[in-house]
Amino acid sequence: MVVPVSGSSEDVMRALDPGVSGSELLPLAVHRDAAVRAAVAGRSDCPMGALVSLGHDVNLDVLGALLANPRTPSSVVRRLADHRDPRISGLAVQRLRNSFR
């Protein structure tokens, strides 16, 4: 399912709104606009299923937001440590190292 781009800036605001939570975030996690998906990926209350799904995103901003989110599952972080882009793999490796300190 892909949500249309129209009203993307409003959708970014919705994704950042603390009053929007849980199941309301799920459609935003598959939004066509990467800025909306990144906003969802960075939320500490993002549903676990959305975090796992966003781990397969191709947009580097979305993946960076996921790696900055402490709730992102370690399985997603480990997979991103093998990402082809060194910026993403570097962030993931650093996060894995920090988790063992």
N, C-alpha and C positions, 0 to 999 in steps of 0.2 A: 504494500500500500504506500503510495506517495501522495503527500498533501501538496496542493498547488502552491506556486510561488506568490500569488497575489496576497498582499497584506503581510509580506515577510517581516517588515520592521515591527508591525503589531504582534506578530507571532514570536519574535525575539523577546519583546516585552512580556508576553504571556509566559514564555519559557523561563524568564528570570523572576517572575512574580511569585513570591513565597506563598501566596494564597492558592496557587495552582499546584496541585501535587498528585502523587500516585497515578491512577489510571488516566488522569487528564494530561499527564506528560507523555504518555505512550504515542499518541498521534504526532506530537511534536518531535519525537525521537526519530521518526521516519520522514520528516519534512524535507522537501526538495532543497531548501536553502540550508547550506552547511552552517551558517551562523546560528540558525535555530537549533540544529542538532548539537552544535558545540555548546550552546547555552544549557541544553538539557544534560549533556555529558558532564558538565562541570558541577551540577547540583548534587549536594550531599544527600538529598532525599530522592534521587533518581531511582526508579525501580530497578532491581537487580537484572531482570530480563532485558531491560533497555540498555543497561551498561554492557551486558554481554553482546547484544546485537550491535551496538555502536562500536564495539571492538573490531568489527568487520568493515567499518566505514573506510572509504578511500581518501577522505579529506584529512589533511595533516592537522588542521586546526581542531577538528573533532577529536582526533586521536590524542593530540596534546592536552586537550581539556580532560579527556578520560584519564590520562596518566597523572594529571594534577589532582584528580578526585581520589581522596583516600579510600572511598568505598568501592572503587573498581576492583573486581575480583583478581586475585593473584594469577589465576589461569589466563586472564586476558592480558595482564602485564607480561607474563612469561611469553605469550605468543607474540606480543608486540616487540619483545627483545630481539626477535628474528626479522623484524620489518626491514624491507629493502631500503628505506630512507634512513640514513644514519642519524638524523635528528630524532626520529621516533625511537629507533632502537637504542640510541644513547640515553634518552630519557627513561626508557623502560629498564635498561640495565642499571642505571643509577638508582631508580626506585627499588629495584630488587636488592641491590647492595645495601641501601639504607634500611630495608626491612629486617636485615640480619644484624644490625648494630645494637 
